[in-house]
Amino acid sequence: MIGNLGDSISIILRKNNFIVRLNHEHKVSNEKEALLAKGAVILDRGKIERIDGKLALSRSFGDFEFKNIINCEPELI
């Protein structure tokens, strides 16, 4: 089992140099609908969408300003 939270990526590199990605990044754009349903204001800052123009993660520890919007539960794979 792998736990993921934030902007980390888990991969496996096989012998033939084939990369297998085990999870996805917790970017605002990946979980936009759920964030909007929680009342997030999403602003586009160039190529990266951010909650209230500040936070670019949809899951994170320690961002107390966003505790009612972001998820601090890790994705378990």
C-alpha positions in Angstrom: 0.0 0.0 0.0 1.2 3.5 -0.8 0.0 6.7 0.9 0.1 9.9 -1.0 -0.5 13.5 0.1 0.4 16.7 -1.6 2.6 17.1 -4.6 4.5 13.9 -4.3 4.5 11.3 -7.1 5.1 7.6 -6.6 6.6 5.6 -9.5 8.1 2.2 -10.2 11.0 1.9 -12.7 11.0 -1.4 -14.4 14.0 -3.2 -15.8 13.2 -2.1 -19.4 13.2 1.6 -18.2 9.4 1.6 -18.4 8.0 4.0 -15.8 4.8 3.1 -14.0 3.1 6.0 -12.2 1.3 4.8 -9.1 -0.7 7.9 -8.2 -1.6 11.4 -9.4 -0.5 14.7 -8.0 -3.0 16.5 -5.8 -3.3 19.6 -7.9 -6.3 21.9 -7.8 -7.1 21.1 -11.4 -7.3 17.4 -10.7 -9.9 17.8 -7.9 -11.6 21.1 -9.0 -15.2 19.9 -8.7 -14.8 18.7 -5.1 -13.0 21.9 -4.1 -15.7 24.1 -5.7 -18.4 22.1 -3.8 -16.6 22.9 -0.6 -16.7 26.7 -1.3 -13.2 27.1 -2.8 -12.5 30.1 -5.0 -10.2 28.9 -7.7 -8.0 31.5 -9.5 -5.9 30.8 -12.6 -2.3 32.0 -12.0 -0.9 31.3 -15.4 -0.6 27.6 -16.0 -1.4 26.7 -12.3 -4.9 27.0 -10.7 -4.8 28.0 -7.1 -7.2 28.1 -4.2 -7.8 31.8 -3.4 -4.9 32.5 -5.6 -2.5 31.0 -3.1 -2.5 27.2 -2.6 -1.8 24.9 -5.6 -2.5 21.6 -3.7 -5.9 20.0 -3.1 -4.5 17.7 -0.3 -2.0 18.9 2.3 -0.9 19.0 5.9 -0.4 22.3 7.7 -2.2 24.7 5.5 -4.6 25.8 8.3 -6.0 28.7 6.4 -7.6 26.2 4.0 -8.6 23.5 6.5 -12.3 23.7 5.6 -11.5 23.3 1.9 -8.6 21.0 1.3 -8.4 17.4 2.3 -5.7 16.2 4.7 -6.5 12.5 4.3 -3.9 10.7 2.2 -4.8 8.9 -1.0 -4.2 5.2 -0.3 -3.3 3.0 -3.3 
